[in-house]
């Protein structure tokens, strides 16, 4: 049986570790994100780089020389970016073709909306006994004033935020340059870095944190990609069944939107389903609302189940840690929550052990 004073010490120690993890995530992590991502990328590239390093040898002045690991890794990274760019370009062409088809019908939809609003206002005029076209003109004036106000407020907003947008672009360019250079340096100096880490007084903590970040990051990326892919495919199939000509555009868009915790599939599928119910398109409404229900439970179950099984947490622990992380760190908390929980547990057992 653990004595009360030992329990108190463990509680205080747990609080201390929790505070240290929170402070590290809050203040230290944003400063080292590009270098951390570069290290993880270098670890992923390291096997192929070593394979090519042993086989790509050049004779120079009578001596056999090997290409530097950083050069090989840089070429691999550029090739990966090129493949990704071509994939995005191919997908972009498909999106643009369907987007053009979508925008071509916008005037028709506005005309339909205008007819629907006009008929609704005239029906209401008849019910209330108002002068003919009184509500029609009133609503049109309101919409015209709303459009004018929107245009007048949009231009100052764009002008005021132009410097902010420019600053963000510069920051992203600097981030990418730092990331790319850091990947090359990590590949080139990996053995030296590992040697320094092994001699460090904190090598156990560094190894523990590194393993946890790599494991949870890998699990989170796999989980999101799996859920996003399944959601997009389900939406494409469902929209194709109801004869929607923009099934690929909307399906992939809804899949990407589902990855955002603030929006999710419900921000599109629920209003769409309600609109179809109002129009008495019962079959299409059932498909759209059924898609929402399936996608909702798919994310709730699979996100906690898949990620939890890969990092050693139960589904409930994963769900709770993701919620706490979201409240503390925003969207990044979906990843930082489980990482933080695992790090707290590991550091506690590392220093306190099991009694």
URLIN-V686395 format. One record per helix or strand. SS is the DSSP state (helix for helix, strand for strand). FROM is the first residue (numbers start at 0). LEN is the number of residues. If there is no record, write none. Layout:
# URLIN-V686395
SS & FROM & LEN
SS & FROM & LEN
This chain:
# URLIN-V686395
helix & 3 & 52
strand & 56 & 4
strand & 62 & 4
helix & 68 & 36
helix & 105 & 23
helix & 133 & 55
helix & 189 & 10
helix & 202 & 39
helix & 246 & 12
helix & 265 & 13
helix & 281 & 30
helix & 314 & 38
